[in-house]
């Protein structure tokens, strides 16, 4: 898996042909969904089909989003897919407390299996840092914006920006990677997706979840550095190599260790091109 995954493609667990297509879509990570995308009467089939898929090692990393921990299906989901050879990580929806993460990490899954917590309510967002530091097996946090929007009663994205920044700050304060942005639900609105990605990138997100392969190129372009950003990063890294420590560049820009670190990350992302 790339050091900086940018695209996370969801696919419904009860539709194996769709999952198979997702695995060859070019997404960095495929998320097989046993939760919102699967009707109650299809849960058992989705669980069995996903366990069968993960009996072998898939061509790209696969995460599984299990059902909410307080649902009738979560225990069966965990028992079926957590031990699977081909599973890369579990995504835990509707997390509201660090205790939920600890319980799963210590009692329900193999030791060390990477976990990702989805914060989808006001309470979950309030607990963001506590969740982010709950257990060493937790490798990331992210927002579930559809549920959060309903919980907060906000009609548009502007009402979510504080929650987005809260989760980004919590992740970074906990030493976790920058979160991936939540899905853009209109799969035909690629222009709106690009604009939303640009806004998310400005807030501090890195990459984005998708629900259709056509969204993947838009997301990747939005989060990859531009030519100008690459050139600036190269200038910074070269200057730092020639003269370590804080300094001013000929154009007046001041650089220090933090600026150099950011430039190095930009160049790492640029290698994806």
Secondary structure by P-SEA (a helix, b strand, c coil): ccccccbbbbbbcccaaaaaaaaaccccbbbbcccccccccaaaaaaaaaaaaaccccccbbbbbccccccccaaaaaacccccccccbbbbcccccaaaaaaaaccccccccbbbbbbccaaaaaaaaaaaaccccccccccccaaaaaaacccccccaaaaaaaaaaaaaaaccccccccccccccaaaaaaaaaaaaaaacccccccccccaaaaaaaaacccaaaaaaaaaaaaaaaaccccccccccccccaaaaaaaaaaaaaaccc
